[in-house]
Amino acid sequence: MDKTFRVFDPHQVLLLPPSLDDWLPQDHLARFVADLVDEVLDLSPVLADYTEKRGYPPYDPGLMLRLLIYGYTTGVRSSRAIERKCADDVAFRFLAADQAPDFRSISRFRRRHLDALADLFTQSLHLAQKLGMVKMGRVALDGTKLEASASRHKAMSYGRLIDKEERIEAEITALEVKAHALLADAEAADEAEDQTFGVNGKEVDLPTELDRREKRLAKMQAARAQIEAEAADKARAHAEDKERRRQERAGSSDEQAVADAGEKAAATARPKPKAQANFTDPDSRIMKNSDGAYIQAYNAQAVVDEEHQVITAADVTCNPSDALNYTTMLDQSAANTGVHPKQALVDAGYCSETNLQAVRERQLACGTDTFMATGRLAHDEQVPPAPRGRIPASATLKERMARKLRTKPGKAAYSRRKAVVEPVFGQIMTCQNGRQLLLRGEDGARGEWRLLAACHNLRKIFQHAGTTGLAALAG
């Protein structure tokens, strides 16, 4: 061939730079993370947990934080994946200073310091505020379903739990009778078994079988107790709310009567036969995701500021409904930033009589003007124009809110909701690989979601200010 190619020699000896600092471009995200951990973040909550002077020295917390923040920002969240990257990836090797923590060390560090890692969320938010990235003029509140670290096939309904418990209890009784019969006369049993199964043979390991079934029964009983407790709590809350409304109509107030009504309802409450509990992660629930599929999940909530899509509040609940989170999430956002937003955009999932009343109270107390959808529109359906004339005095809160969203200012404001919050969920799911949680339990899910939110905010800070803006904060 006449064509000349560049020289390619797979066996050529490479002379790598003597310093890891020369391996990455100056504007690389890994440099930003390194400067962030070394010079800006407050690591005292993590360092305070190290009080023992004995034992082999652990890895430096700064090193571990570098790896976790960079990993959660780039979608490398598994402890085993981070361990592999410390050997294969230049950025991870730079952050770890060419050390290679094993996956157990990484996993233990994450679990041990989960609260401190979740606190990084508020630190990231305050950094964004110092850089002028959070205006709190308009925020959007929304929820998304995160897959739990548990299969929905490991869940069992209340009705099936009762049937299974009875069957396993019968099996345990039969095994105990068989075990007592065999152990009643050990020598005779041994001789009989030797003749039947051979000297080294055995029919069944009864202690192991009993232990396995008893553990299974204990799990079922715990799941049953959980379902019954949830049903009692739900019945209690409903009865108390009903009694309070009755007293309001009658113009009276008796908290003891409210408590008595709640206790009476809780004592007689019975779970629905289809109510479920999961053996792998009991705190998670069967929920319907945006694709219409039913998954074992948690309900992750976020409040997002419009200016730079910075998350100002993040939380996780076990309830599939968003309606319970309107007040708590906006309160958390105000507590984190020190400012109440001027406008809040909320979809129809939060619409309830209680929340519509809270909308009115919040506007009077904090000046937050909430635009809350009262129903979902069909595909390509347009919002009809607002009717002319005065609002009827008899209009309900829901009718007033629906009319508000049909005005020109209401349409213009609410049309921004998807553009504010939906991209944030998309970025966390795709860029950060955050669709499925790795940690189990409600506390684990909440800590991991806040760590994901913190890393989202840090990525926004990196895109907005880079290492230059971070250096100014450090100074």
N, C-alpha and C positions, 0 to 999 in steps of 0.2 A: 504493500500500500504506500501511496505517496504522502498520505496524511500523517502529520507528526502529532503525537500526544504528549501530554505532560508526563514526566517521569513518575512511575508508580512502583514502589518497592515495599511490599508488605513486611519484609524482614529488616528494613532499615532501623537502626538504633536511634531512638529519639532522645534528644537532650531537653528535658522539661525544665521550665523555669525553676530556679532554686527557691523561690518564695511562692506560696499559695496565693498571695495577694496579686501576683501577675497573671493568674489563670483566668480571671473574669474581667469583662469590660467595666469601666468605671460607673456606668449607669445601670448596672445589673440589680435586679430585685434582691438578690442575696446580700449585696453590700448594704442595701437599705435595711434589711432585717438585722444584720450584724450591728450596724450603728444604732438601730432602735433598741436592741437588747443591751448593748454595752453602755450607752450614754443617756438614754431617754427614759425607758421604762423603770418603774419602781419594783424592784425584785424582793423587797423586804418581806412580803407575805410568804414567798417561797423559802427564803433563807431562814426565816424564823422557825421553820419546822425542823431544822437540823440542830439538834441539841446534844446528841450523843457524840462523844469523841472516840469511842471504841469502834473496832471493826475496820474493814478495808475501806479506804477513801472512796466515796461515790463519785460519779461524774459531776463535773461542775454544772450547777443549775443553769448558768448562762448558756452553756453548750446545748443542753437539752431544750431550753426554750427556743434557741435559734432554730433547731431542727423541727420542733413542733410547729412554730409559727410559720416557717417557710413551707413545711409540708402541708399544713392546713390551708395555706394561701394558694398553693399550686395544685391541690387535689391529691397529694400523697399523704394519706391519713393513717393507713395501717402501720403498726409498729414494725412488722416484718418488711413492708415496702420501704420504710425509712431506713431500716438496717441495710437493705440491698442498695439503696441510693447512696449511702455513705461510702460504698465501695465503687459504684458505677458512675455516679453523677458528679461532675466537677463542682457545681454549686453546693451540693451537700458536703462534699469533702472540704470545701473552703470554709463552710460554716462550722464544721466539726474539727477544724484544724488537723485534718487527716487522721482523726481518731474514729473508731467504729463501735459505738455502743450497740450491744446486742438488743434484740427486740424485747426481751424480758425487762431489761433496764428501762427502755423507753416506755413500755406499757405500765410498769410500776410507777414511774415518775408521773405519768399522765393521771393515773388513778389517785395517787397520793396527794397531788397538788391540784386536784380538779377545781376546787373553790378558787384558788389563786389564779388558775388559768382562766376561769370564767370572769374574774375581776379585770382581766385584760380588756374586756369589752368596754367598761367604763373609762379605762385609761385611754383606749383608742378614740372614744367619743370626745374626751376632753382635749386630746391632741388636735382632732379635727376642728373643735371649737376655737382653739387658739389660732389656727390657721385661717379662720373665717369661713370655714366650709359648711357651717351649720347656721342657718338663718331662723328657723322655726317660724317661717311665714306660713308655709303650708306643709302638712305632713299627711301621709297615707298609712292607714292601719289595715293589715291583712294577715291571713293565716295560711299555712301550707302543711300538708301531711308528710311527715318524715317516717320512712320505714324503720321500724324497731329492729333490734338485733334478735329477732325471734320469728319463727314461721307461724302463720295463722293456722297451720295444720297441727300445731302443738297446743291449740286451744280446745276446750271442751265446754259444752253447754251445761247449764245447771241440771236440766232433766237427765242428761246422759251421765253426769257426775253421780247422781243418786243411784242410778242403775249399776254403774261400775263399782261404786263403793260396796253395795250389797253383794255383788258377785265376788269381789276381792276378799271381803270379810269372810264369805263362805269358803273360799279357797284357803285362806289362812287357818280357819278352824279345822278344815280337813287335813291340812299339812301338820298342824299341831297334834291332832289325834294320831296321825301316822307316826310322827316323831316320838310321841310318848309310848306308842305301842312297840316301836323298834328299840327304844331305850329302856323299856321296862326290864328286859332281861338281855343285857348287853352280849353275854356270851352266846346265848341261844340265837340272837339276831345275827351276830357275826358268822356263826356256823351256817345258818340258813342262807345268808347272803353269799358266803363262799361257795356253797353248793349251787346256788341259782346263777350267780353272775361271774363266778370265778374268783380266785384269790385277789386279783388286782382290779376287779370290775366294781361298778356301783350303778345303782338304778337312778338315783337322783341325790344331789347334795341338799338335804333338807334345810340345814341352817342357812345356806346361801339363798335357797328359794324363799324361805320365810323372810329373810332380811330384805330381799328384793321386793316382795309383795308388801311388806310393812312400810317400806320407804315410799312405794307408789301410793299406798293408801294415805300416808301422811300428807303427801303432796295434794291429793284429791281433797282431803279434808280441809287443808289450808285454802285451796281454791274455792271450795264451797263456802267456807266462812267469809272469804273476801266478797263473794257475790251477795251473800246474805247481809253483810255489813253495808255494802253499797246500796242495796235495796232499802234497808232501814234508814240510812242517811237521807236518801232521796224522799222517802215517805215523810220523814220528820220535817225536812225543809219545806215540802209542799204543804203539810198540815199547819206549820207555824205561819207561813205566808198567808194561807187561807184565813186563819184565825185573826191575824193582824188586820187584814182587809175588812173582816166582819166587824172588828172593834172600831175601825175608822168610820165605817158607815154608821155605827151606833153611837159614835162620839165618845167612846170609852177607851181606857188603856189598862190592861192587866197582863203583865209579862208572865206571871205565874200560870195564867190560863193558856198563854201561848206555849209555854214550856210543857204543860200537861198535855195539850193537844198533840204536840210533836212526839212526846214519849209514847202516847197511846197509839199513834199511827205507826211508829217504829216497831212497837211490840207485835203488831198484827201484820206487818209488811211481809210479803212473800215474793221472792224473785220470779221473774218470768222464766218459763222453761228454756227459752232460747238465750238467756243471759249467759255470757261466756267469760272464762278466765283462761289466761295463758300460763302454762307451766314453766316456760323458759324465761319470760319477762312478765311477771304478774301485773306490773303497772301499765303496760301497753294495752291498747284496745283495738278491736276491729273497726276500721274507719274506711270511708269511701274517699278515694283520691280524686284528683281533677279529671282523670281518664275514665272515671266510673267504676274502677276496680276496687274490690274490698281487700284491704291489706292490714297487717298488724302494725300499728303505727302510733305516733304521738302527734299532737296538734301544735305546731310551732308558730308563734306569733311574733310579729315585728312591726315597729313604727319606723317609717322612713321619711327623712327630711328631703324636700324637693330639690334643694339647691344643688347638692352633689351626690344624692342618693346615699347618704350616710344613715346608718341604722341608729336610732336614738333609744330604742327599747327592744328587748328580746326576751322571750319567755317560752316555756313549754307547758302544756296541760295534757291531762289524760282524757278530757272531754272532747268528743268530735265537734261539738257546736262551738262556733266563734262568739255567740251572743254573750257569754259570760265574761268576755275579756275586754269589752269596750272601755269601761271605767278604769280597770286595773292597769291596762297598757298605757293609756294616756297619762295616768297618774305617774307611772314608772318613767315615762318619757320626760315629764316635767321635773321629776326628782333628779334624773340623770343630768339634765341640761340646765336646770334652774330657771327655765322659761316655759310658759304655756304657749302652744302654737296659736296663731291667729285663725287658721283654718285646719279642719281635720276631714279627710275624705275616707268614707267607710262604705263597704259594699253591703248587699242585702243580707248577708249571713249574720250581721250584727243587729239587724232590725228586730226589736221587741218593744213591748209597751214600757218595760223598765228602762231600757236604754234610751228610748225617745224622751222619757221624763228626765233621764240623766243628761241628755243633750241640752234641754232647756236650762237645767240647773247649772251645768258647766258654762254655758254662755253667760249667765248672770254672774257667776262667781269668778270665772277666769277670763272671760272674753273670747273663748274659743267658739268659732262658728262652725258647726259640724254639718256636713252634707252626707246624709245616710240614705242609701237606696232602700226603697220600701218593697221592692220586688225585682225579679230578674226579667230582663227583656229577651224575647225570642231572637233567633239569629236574624240580623238585618232589620230588626224592628227599631223604629225611630221613636224618641221621646216626644209625645204630643205637646203642643204649646200650652202654656198656662192659661186657664180661663180668665176672662176679663172681670173686673169688679172686685169688690171687697171679699175677703175670706169670710165665709159664714161663721157666726159665733159658735154654732154647734159642731164645727169641724173637729174631728179627733186629731190627736198628735200625729198619727200616721198620715192622715189626709193633708195636714198642714205641711209635713215634710215632703210628701209627694208633689204638692203644689210648688213648694220651694225649688225642688229639683227641675221643675218644668219651666222656670223662668230663665231668661237669657244668662244672668250671672250664675244661676245654679247649674245650668248645662255647661257653661264654660269652665266652672270650677271642677265639677265632677268628672268631666272628660279627661282631666289630668290624672285621675287615680291610677289607671293601669300604667301610665307612663312613669309614674313615680315608684310604685312598689313592685310591679311584676318583673321588671328587669333585674331587680335585686335578687329575687328568688331564683330567676333563671341563671344568674351569674354564680350563685352559691351552688346550685345543682350541677352545673356544667364545669365551670372553672375550678371549683373547690371540691367537686365530687361529693357533694353534701346531701345526696338524696337519701342515703341510708346511714343511720346512726351505728356507731361501733360499741358504745357503752350501754349497759342495761340499767333499768330502774329509772324512775322519774328524775331523781337527782343527777344521775349520769347523763340522761338525755338533755336536761336543762344546761348542765355544764358544757356539754359538747356543742349544743346549739349556740350558746353565747360565745364559745371560742370561735366557731365558724363566723359569727357576726363580727367579732373583733377583727378577725383576719380579713373579712370583707372591707371593713372600715380602713384597715391599714393599707390594703391595696389601693383604695381610693385616695388615701393620703399620698402614697407613692406616685400615683398617676398625676396628682395635682401639684405636689411640691417637690417630689424626688428627694434625694439625699441633701440637697441644698437647704430646703425648707426644714428638714429634720435637724440639720446642724444648727440652724438658728434657734430652734426650740431647745436643743441641748445647751446652747450657750446661755 
